[in-house]
């Protein structure tokens, strides 16, 4: 009876230990999936290490009628280039807006076709998401390198492996003032101006109707950073400047 009780205790301890290891492993993988600075395969860029006062302004999602032309007009008025990470289904719905972004000389990146979280997915699913959106970006008239930004910044195994195999760069960010909730324009402006440093990549969500406050913040952000001596470049230009300063 005592021997059986000891065996039961050992078995319970072994099972509990295995569960702890599994939970810890799952937590670690989730941390990697959410990390803006690390992935298992390929190249990831969240900012560029430079002393030069350059910054890349990026916009996620869309194109959407609520915000596209307002954003483009604000950028044009200040002669600022930006990088737009567009969603394939939105390009398909509004191809004219994607063409307007390309015609204005801005960089266009791939933000997947459906904007689903790209973890726990198959390689074939990743290929479909990336390649369908690439085709729409090309159809919009954009000729340059197509960078990729994971929806919600989430990536784990299949997506980074696909990108690495196709010599594609994953782009994240180091400044993201409106990714959680819908802050007012003053909050967005203050967060960007306070957090930007040389080589920063700024993420803004300004396309959809609900993002009017972010759209209002864009002009003041550009004006204040210019006053502080910053120069705006696309993400590709930012990466290309690495090591030159």
Secondary structure, 3 states (H helix, E strand, C coil): CHHHHHHHHHHHHHHHHHHHHHHHHHHHHHHHHHCCCCCCCCEEECECCCCCCEEEEEEECCCCCCCHHHHHHHHHHHCCCCEEEECHHHHHHCHHHHHHHHHCCCEEEECCCCCCCECCCCHHHHHHHHHHHHHHHHHCCCCCCCCECCHHHCECCHHHHHHHHCCCEEECCCECCCCCCCCCHHHHHHHHHHHCCCCEEEEECCCCHHHHHHHHHHHHHHHHHHHCCCEEECHHHHHHHCCCC
